Amino acid sequence: MKIRHKRYGQVTNKSWGNVVRIVDSEENNYSGKLLNINQNESTSVHFHSNKHKTFYVLQGTLTIEIIEPDNAELVLYSVDSEECFEIEQNVAHRLIAKDGGVTVIEVSTFHHDDDVFRVQAKP
């Protein structure tokens, strides 16, 4: 049995807030992050070819903007505290904090930097 202690909890500041990496295991193909999105801020519109993720909102209301892959229709979803939202591969999306800051847990397959495809830069 392997027992490892890794130094996670590293904070990466973003223009929209920050990301706290909880775990990122390529060997076991999973990742966990804490996303803090500041009020009136959003991520860029982006998608992942390999990454599948689920969001759990801890605090606030998260607006998720999705570009539907079948018809390119823009759809907005409102995800409240204690609710989850799943995003499959190849679905372009943007995370938005409209009515106050939002704290979200992101659980996903392993994150590869070369699997982030920006559709539109942050406005």
Secondary structure, DSSP 4 states (H G I P E B T S, - for coil): ----------EEEETTEEEEEEEEETTTTEEEEEEEE-TTEE--EEE-SS--EEEEEEES-EEEEEE-TTT--EEEEEE-TT-EEEE-TT-EEEEEE-SS-EEEEEEESPP-GGG-EEEE---
